[in-house]
């Protein structure tokens, strides 16, 4: 991965941390998340139950062109939640920031 890509990824991770800080939720960028497999190689730890509770480990992806995101956004439309389910698999859940924020504030 080149320096520009690494820098872009780090900016996106810092933005996620900052967005959580704005709503009073502790989130921490995992050090060297892209360079090591520390904690499984995740990008940001989110602590919705406080710093004493276990974090939600998260992956952050950023794409200028939206490749891979545009179809998800179309499927989501104005809904609060998008469930994606492959045959014989548990569903994935896609939430817009507004829904995620509402859930965390409760």
Secondary structure, 3 states (H helix, E strand, C coil): CCHHHHHHHHHHHHHHHHHHHHCCCEEEECCCCCCCCHHHHCCEEEECCCCCCCCEEECCCCCCCCCCCHHHHHHHCCCCEEEECCCCCCCEEEECHHHHHHHHHC
